[in-house]
Amino acid sequence: MAHVLITGASSGIGEALAREFSRGGDAVTLVARRGEVLRALAAELPGKSHVIAADLSDPARAVAVLDEATAALGPIDVLINNAGAQIVAPIQTVSAERADAMMRLDLTTPMRLTAAVLPGMLQRKSGVIVDIASLAALAPTPGMAYYNAAKAGLAGFSEGLRGELRGTGVHVLTVYPGPVDTPLARAAYDNYPPMARMLPGGRPEVLARRVRRAVLRRKTRVIYPLFYVLARHFPGVTRWLMDNFAPKALPPPAPPLKD
């Protein structure tokens, strides 16, 4: 039985991962802001679980969850950096404060958590870091400039770290979800014209199964749905398509008129 810590476990991909690893016999620590949602999820899981309600947008404070998780369920065998936020809007409409907060949550916090959990894994010569990046790291999308940057940064960190840790017993898995039916994805679609919904999509429970299988088999990356493997193997074509045919984000609604 492994101890798996999952950030952003309250819904979407994180919830699906929690259910999948628990069903597979692992103990899971669930981390997200909404403690009541996490506790309800934990009550449905078949195996051991521990709930930590925490706001991970402060990287320095986020590291504290590792100590609590270890005290509750033992050393962390698998760290899944899944928590994240998404901004879909023309860049000139996004405040610096909002952009900085998203970058901290999506990029800085995963790097801090990884750096903090690694010494123990290296000492034990075992462990897995799973980084939930995004297809946006392979095919940056108009209207998602900050999100593209955060996920590309996380992917670069993840892919480079894998090579750095080769031979140590610690493995790194990089995950590139495309459109997956989650609350985050549905909210993103609301900011694009209806034609954006025609893209091939997937389900979080299917992605979760593929991630767990990849962890067990020490695979290097997961791209899901499989159609989007093309974005990695044909980056030039992908960039041309995104530049010329990707739908643009809709402008924010006008403020209400005042008398």
N, C-alpha and C positions, 0 to 999 in steps of 0.2 A: 504494500500500500504506500503510495507516494503522497506527500503533502503538496497540494497545488494551490497557489495564491493567485486569485483572479481579480484584477482591478476592473472597475466599471461593470460589476456583476449583476446589477439590478435589472437589466433589460437587454433586449437585442442579442447581439453576439455573445456578450458576457454571460447572460443568463443561460444561453444554450450551451456554452462551454461548462458552466457550473453543473448543469444537469448531466452532460455527457461524461465528465470526469468522475462525478459522484456515482453515476450508474456503473462506471467501470471499476469501482471499488476503491477509489482514491478519497482521501480526506481533503476537503476544500475550505479555504478561507475566502470569504466573499467580502470585497471592499467596494464601497460606493457611498455617495452622500446620503441616500435615502435608507436609513436604518430599518424603518418599518417594512419596506419592500423586501429588503434582504432577509429579514427575519421570517417573513412569509414564505420566501423561496426556500430558505434553509429547512423550514418545517416540512417541505415536500420532498427533500432529498433523501435518498435511501441510506447514505453513509454519514460519517462524521463531518461536521461543518462548524465553522466559527464565523461570526459576523463582526465586521468592523465598519462602523459608520464614520466616514472621513471624507473631507474635501481635499482632493489630491492636487488642486490647482496651486498650492503652496509647496514647491518641491522640498524645501527644507523640513517642513513638518510631515510631509508624506512618508518619509523614511521611517517614521516612528511606527507605522503599521507593521513593519517587518518584525520588530521586537515583540509586539503583542501577538502576532500570528505564531511566531516561534514558541512563545511561552504557552500558547494554547494547544498547538498541534505538533510541535517539534520542528526540526530544521526544514526549511523550504526546499523541496526537490524540484519544483517547476514554478517559475515565475511567469505569469502571463500578463504582459503590459497591454491591456485592452482599453482602459479608460480613455475617453477622448471627447472632444467637442468639435463642431463643424460650423464654419461660417460660410454661407453662400450669399454673396452680395457683391456688387461692384465695389472695387477697393476704395474708391473715393468716399463711399458711404460708411466705411468701417472705422470706428474710433481706434486710436492707438491703444487705449486701455483694454478694449475688447480683444484686439488682436494679440496683445501681450499675454493676456490671461489664457487665451486658447493655445498659444505657443508653449506656455509653461506646462499646461496640462497634457498636451499631445506629444511634446518632445522632451522638455527638460525633466519632468517627473519620471518618465520611463528610464531615462539615462541615469538619474540619481538612484532609483530603485535597483537598477541593474548593478551599478557600482557598489551599492551597499550589500547586496546579497551575494555577490561574486566571491569574496574572500572565503566564506564558509563552504561554498560549492567547490572552490579550488582546493581547499584543505581536504575535503572528502573525496575529491577527484570524481565527482558526479554531479549532475544537475542539468537542467534545461531552462534556457531563457526563450520565451516565445514573445515576439513583437508583432502586434496586430497593426501593420502599416495600412496601406490602402492602394487600390489601383491608381489613385491620384498620384502616387509616387512614380508610376510608370507612364501614366498618361495624364499629365497636369491639365486640369479642366478650367475653361474660362469661368470667372465668377467665384473661384475658390482659391485665390492666390495664396492666402495665408495657410489654408489647410493643405494645399499642395506642398508648400514649403515645409510645414511641420512633418507631414508624412514622408516626404522625400528625405528629410533629415533623419527620421527614425529608421527608415529603410537603409540608408547609408551607414548609420551607426550599427545596425543589426548585421548587415552583410559583412562589414569590415571586422566586427567583433568575432564573428564565426571563425574567420581565418586566424585572428589573433589567438584564439583559444584552442586551436587545433592541437590535439595530442594531450590536452589537460584532463579530459574526461567530462568537460562541460561543453554542452552543445547549444547552438543558437538556431532557432527556427524563425524565419521571416515569413509573415502571412500577408498576402495582398488580396483583400476582399474587393470584388467589384460591387455592382449594385446587389445588395442583399436586403430582403424585406425586413427592415427593422424600423422602429420609430425615428431614428436618426435619418435613415435613408428617405423615409416618407416625407419628413420635414424638408429635406433637401430638394426633393422633387417639386414641392410646392413653389420653389423659387425659380423654376425653369418652365418653358413652354411645354404643353402636353406631349409633344413629340419625344421628349427626353425619356418618357416612360416606356418607349418601344425598345430600349436596350435590353439585352438578355440579362435576366436576374436570377438570384438564387435564394435559398432558405437558410436561416441561421443554424438550424439543427444539422443540416447537411454539412455546412462549413465546420461546425464543431466536431463532427465525426472525423472529418478529414484532418483536422488539426490534431486530435488525439492520436490518430493513426500515425501521423507524421512524427509526433513526439516519441511514440513507441519505436518507430523504425529509424529514428534519427535522420529524417529527411531535412533538406536544407531550406526548402520554401514550399509554400502552398499558394497557388493562384486559383481563385474560385469566383465565379463560374469558370470552367476550363476554357471557354471561348476566349477569355482575356489573356491567355498565355501568349497570344499573338502580339500583345502590346510589349512584352518583354523581348521577344525574338525579332520583332520588326519595328524598332523604335523610330526609325526615320519615317516610315509609312504612317505609324501611329501619330507622330507629331504633325505631319501634313494633314491628316484627317481631322485632328483636334483643332488645328489652326483655321481650317477652312469650312468645317461642317458641324463642329460642336455647337449646341445651342448656347446662347448667351444668357447669363443670369438676368432675371427681370429686375427693373429698378424697384426700390422700396416704395410702398404705397405713400401717396401724398398725405401730409398731415390734415386732420379734419379742419374744415373752415370754421372760423370763429366769427360771432356776430360783432 
